[in-house]
Amino acid sequence: MKEKDCIFCKIANGEIPSATIYEDPDFRVILDLSPASRGHALILPKNHFADLCSLDERTAEKVLSVAAKIGAAMKKSLNCSGFNVVQNNGTAAGQTVFHFHVHVIPRYDNGPVMVAWEPGKASAEELAEVANQIKGELQ
């Protein structure tokens, strides 16, 4: 399943050159052209899925192990102190290319603040109401 006009399908399948750091039968991992930090990588499935909700089970099961492998290699080779694994779904969440992909972003001591938010507050009643709304869709 590939989409002929999808740039990430073309990159993942080797039609467009990239700085590839890992490849297996299901994924190609490339360095991001607009990195948030040195070594920022994208995990691209070779098959097309618009977002996490359309991902097949086999791909979903494998993607986190690929992220862990890439993150561990980053820590050793780039001497970063940690890494973020980020996956955006929908425009409101920051998704700009509608081909499922995962960002693996190396984090360095004293580096810029990224992937952060101010914790909010919610009452027990509000949490219960929201939990019931979500649970209703899961049944």
N, C-alpha and C positions, 0 to 999 in steps of 0.2 A: 504494500500500500504506500505509494508515493504520490505526491501532487506535483504535476509538471511545472507549475509556476511558483513553487515554494522554494525560497532561497536556502532554507535550512535543509530541505530534502536534497538539494543539489550539493551543498557542502558535505552533508553526512555521507553521501554516496560517491564522493570524490569527483564530481563534475566541476566543482569550483575549488581551486587550491586553498589550503588553509594551513595554519601552523598546528598540525595534528600532534597531540602528545600521547594518545592512546586510541586503539581501535580493536574491536572484536566483531563477530558477525552481526551484532545487534546495534552497536553504538560507535560513534566517532566522537572523540573529545578533542576540542580545539581551544586555542587561546583566543580570548575575546578581543576583537579589534578596538573596543572602547573600554579598556579594563578599569575596574574600580580600584584595583591594586595590582602590583607586579605579580604576574602569574595567573590572573583571573581566567578561569576556564569555563567552557560550556560543554555539557554532556548532551549530545544530539542523538536521538534514536534514528536509525536508518529508515524506519517506517514512519509515515506521517500520522501524527495525532495532534489535534488542535490544542489540547490542554490536558491537564491531569484527569478530568472527568471522562475523557474519551480514550484514555490509555488502556491497552489490554493488560490482563493480569500478568502475563509472562514478562512483559517489559517493566511493569510496575515492580514486580518482585526483584528484578535485577538492578534497577537504577541506583538504589541506595548503596549496594555493594560496590558499584563502580565509583560512586562519589567517595566512599571511604577509601578505596584504593588510590584515587587521585589525591585526596586530602593528605593521606599518609605520605605519598611521594612528595607532595609540596612541602610538608614539614621537614622532611629530610633534605631535599635538594635546595629549597629556597630559604631555609632557616626561619620560616614564619612560626609564630607562636601558636597559631590556631587557624581555623578556616570556617567560613560560613557556607552552608548549603542552602540555596535560595531557589524557590520555584514560584513564579508568578502566574496567576490564572485570571484572565480578563483584563480589559483596559484599566479599570479602576484599581487593579492590583499592580499595575506597571507592566503588563505583558504588551510587548510591541510587535513581536513576531509570533504568529499563531501556529507554531509548530512546537509541541511540548519540548522543553529543554530545562536543564538544571544548571544553575550557576554554582561553581565552586570557587569561592573568593578567599585567597590567602589573607590572613590578618597578621599584622606586625605590631610588636610592642611600640607604643606611642604613635601608632598610625591614626588616620582619620576615623571619626565615628561613622560607622555605616550600619545599616540594617538594625536600627535602634528605634525605640518608641518610648513615649512617656506612659508609664502604667496608669490606667484609669481606675475608676472605682465603680463598683456595682453592688447593689443591695442583694441580700439573700432572695428577696422576692423577685427581683429582676433576673437573677441567675436562674431561678426555678422556671420562670416564664419562658426565657430563651431556651433553656434545656428542653422544655416540653415542646416548643415549636420545632426544634431540630429533630428530636426523637420521633415526632409525628411523621416526618418525612422519611425516616429510616425504616419504618414498619411496613 
